[in-house]
Amino acid sequence: MSDQSSDSQPSMLGGHAKYVQGAISSALGYETGEQTKSEAVQEMKDAKAQSSGEPAQSSILGTVEKTAGQVTGCEGMVDEGQQRIPNKAGIEETNGTG
């Protein structure tokens, strides 16, 4: 019987959060920062491998993720954020999901 919880599944959001934590730790001079960033990259790769396709469309989340990626130097976050931004401007405002 499998009792695997969702907490044990790799997640893109969790990987991004861990990457930011590692980048901050590294910038502050902590030796564990680089290791944390490496673990985060692996978690994001694992999450991407398990992903069923494109990230959810959201201008807000996409912009935040893209900006966070630019600030921390995580190209994967920049790409993922860019993919989240809908091609049609204003789609979230017109359908009430934003």
N, C-alpha and C positions, 0 to 999 in steps of 0.2 A: 504494500500500500504506500502510495507516494503522498507525503505531506509537505511538498514543496510549496512555500508561500511566495507571494508576489515580491516580497522583500529580497528574495535570493535571485530574482531575475535581473539581468543587466538592463539598465535603462539609460536612454540617451540623456534625459534630464539629470539623473543621478551622476552620470559620467561628467556632464558639463559642470555641475556643482563641485564635484571632486577636483576637476581640472582647475577651476577658479581658486579653490582652497590651496591646491598645490602651487599655483602661480604666486599667490600671496605669500605663502610660507617661504617659497624660494626667494622672493623679492626681499623678505625680511631676514634672509640669511640662514634659515633652517635647512639642515641637510636633508630632511625628509621631504622637502618640497618637490624635488625632481622625481623621487620615487612615487609620490602621490600623483603627479602629473602623468607618469608612465602608466600607473594603474588606471587612471581615468581614461586615457586613450584606449587602453585595452577594453575597458567596460563599454566605451562608446562603439568600438569595433564589434564587440559581441552583441550589443543591442541592435546595431545596424544589420548584422547577419540574421538576427531573429525577426527583424522588422518585416511587416507585410507590404511595405511599399513606401509611398511618399509620406512625408510628415504632414500633420494636420495643418490646414490653411488658416492662418491668422496674421493679419497685419501687425497687431500689437506684439504677439509672441515672437513673430519673425524679426521685427525691428529690435526688440530687446535682445534676442539671442544673437543676432548679427552684431549688434553693438558690443555685447559682452565678449564675443569672440574677437572683435577688433581690439578691445582693451586688453584682453589677456593674451593675445597672440595665438588663439586657437583657430586655425583655418577651418577645421571641421564645423565649429560653431557658426562661423561666418557663412559657410556654404549651406548648412542646415537652416539657418535663419533666413537666408535668401530664398530657399525653396519654400518656406512657410508663407512668404508674402504672396498673396493672391495676385494674379496678373491683372485682374480687373480692379481698378481703384474704387473704393466705396462699397464693395460687395457686402462687407460685414454690417455696414450701417443700413443697407437696404433690406437685408433679410433678418435683422434682429439678433444675430449671433455674436456681435462684437460688443 
